Amino acid sequence: MTDPAHYDGREQAYVKHSLLEKYLPQWAYRVGREWGKLVYVDAFAGPWQVASSEYLDSSFGVAVASLEHALEGLRRYWKINPSLQAVLLGTTASKRAELETYAAKHRTADVTIDTLQGEFAERVEAIDELIGADKKKAFRFVFLDPKGWAQIPMERMAPFLQSRSCEVLVTLMTRHIYRFLDQPDRADSYRNLFGRNGVLERLQECPKPLRSELAVLEYRDSLKILCGFKYVSCAVVFRPDREEVLYYLMFATNHPKGVEVFKDAEIKAAKIQDSVRIDAQSRKGGQPELPLDGDGQRTQVVNELRERFSRHARRDVIHTLLKNGDRPLPYSELFCVAMAYPLVTPEDLHSWVVTLPGVKLTLGGEKRRTPSPDENKGDYATATDAGALRRELDRS
Ligand SMILES: C[S@@+](CC[C@H](N)C(=O)[O-])C[C@H]1O[C@@H](n2cnc3c(N)ncnc32)[C@H](O)[C@@H]1O
């Protein structure tokens, strides 16, 4: 388990690793029952600022430990034995040597760990080759965790990620994106990051306080349009000591179940984040200086962002219902639309659907009261009064 003691001064990494630790075992249980091989690609493995000699506070250490544990569960309770391959990339010979030391300790008959040296954009084919002939039988989870944004050109990423059996988690450094937006010599790097024309101009035209959020929405579109993912969701990571967003973790998948499991992990990691930020503040100055809001757990900036993203999500829900006409819309689809936004919860969606005018919720199964994102449960939402919904949209 991730240990907060290893993360003094870099609590944001604890939040990120907690998210991986919550998501990956669920991913392994879900896809490991159908696929013979699970592949974890950590293309920015570092190692970076690790305090634990066993790399328990690195992304690959957390990921491999979580997946080893999940495989053990699959063997014991499901009597199935998928294999695991981890591919770890370090930029320099010494980083790769560190990764090799780690790998040597963790390789087993069922766990392959390959290490590579170089920059992600130049090693994409080499990573693909390592996954190799088994690609069709393998399901990949790719973690791209750069410190900046120039290292993940969309043109190189997209062909690597375009597959039904692939999910990705990408760190989007919105703080840097925001900072360099008006420097003319950076224009190409924005084009490389988003991979589409017009994004830079839209970001420049956007009012400054809303630019980071627009960057998230534009990146979401790039993951869908250029990498071919059906669903995108994301988590927000704040500076531990300030009221400021540090980065977003963008998650893309082709299955609603992926969104459901990611959202669950995101909510748990967001709670950890709230308490970690308050703790970090208390340690620094005795009393927390971050302005607490609402239930006394979230700070003001978290609550403000939650409100803005909730407004976006609710509007998208209304749009989706209207677009679907008067036919029943699977609740799982609506779930993916709303959960595209960070800090928005399944309870928020449920409350919107039952309070929106002109919407009927139908649950498959008489005894259930709460709609489920599971498409097999047969839950639907139907727009019964488009006029009332349109008026609601105008008001929101
Ligand atoms: C934010 S750290 C990631 C740390 C790691 N994912 C973790 O959470 O423990 C980014 C790492 O990527 C490495 N890096 C920088 N540029 C890279 C590139 N072009 N390709 C691959 N790795 C790179 C850096 O050396 C650094 O160790």
The ligand as a MOL file (V3000), in Angstrom:
LIG
                    3D

  0  0  0     0  0            999 V3000
M  V30 BEGIN CTAB
M  V30 COUNTS 27 29 0 0 0
M  V30 BEGIN ATOM
M  V30 1 C 6.6770 13.3000 -13.3740 0
M  V30 2 S 8.0240 12.2050 -13.5240 0 CHG=1
M  V30 3 C 7.1980 10.6790 -13.5450 0
M  V30 4 C 7.3860 9.8810 -12.3630 0
M  V30 5 C 6.6760 8.5500 -12.3080 0
M  V30 6 N 5.6340 8.3730 -13.3130 0
M  V30 7 C 6.0690 8.4040 -10.9510 0
M  V30 8 O 4.9170 8.8070 -10.7500 0
M  V30 9 O 6.7380 7.8710 -10.0790 0 CHG=-1
M  V30 10 C 8.4800 12.3020 -15.1960 0
M  V30 11 C 9.6650 11.4180 -15.5410 0
M  V30 12 O 9.7600 11.3050 -16.9580 0
M  V30 13 C 11.1150 11.3890 -17.3520 0
M  V30 14 N 11.1190 11.9400 -18.7250 0
M  V30 15 C 11.3150 13.2130 -19.1260 0
M  V30 16 N 11.1850 13.3100 -20.4640 0
M  V30 17 C 10.8820 12.0750 -20.9200 0
M  V30 18 C 10.6130 11.5490 -22.2100 0
M  V30 19 N 10.6340 12.3220 -23.2880 0
M  V30 20 N 10.3120 10.2430 -22.3200 0
M  V30 21 C 10.2710 9.4510 -21.2150 0
M  V30 22 N 10.5260 9.8920 -19.9520 0
M  V30 23 C 10.8350 11.1970 -19.8120 0
M  V30 24 C 11.7720 12.2820 -16.3440 0
M  V30 25 O 13.1170 11.9270 -16.2240 0
M  V30 26 C 10.9890 11.9530 -15.0560 0
M  V30 27 O 11.6520 10.9470 -14.3520 0
M  V30 END ATOM
M  V30 BEGIN BOND
M  V30 1 1 1 2
M  V30 2 1 2 3
M  V30 3 1 2 10
M  V30 4 1 3 4
M  V30 5 1 4 5
M  V30 6 1 5 6
M  V30 7 1 5 7
M  V30 8 2 7 8
M  V30 9 1 7 9
M  V30 10 1 10 11
M  V30 11 1 11 12
M  V30 12 1 11 26
M  V30 13 1 12 13
M  V30 14 1 13 14
M  V30 15 1 13 24
M  V30 16 1 14 15
M  V30 17 1 14 23
M  V30 18 2 15 16
M  V30 19 1 16 17
M  V30 20 1 17 18
M  V30 21 2 17 23
M  V30 22 1 18 19
M  V30 23 2 18 20
M  V30 24 1 20 21
M  V30 25 2 21 22
M  V30 26 1 22 23
M  V30 27 1 24 25
M  V30 28 1 24 26
M  V30 29 1 26 27
M  V30 END BOND
M  V30 END CTAB
M  END
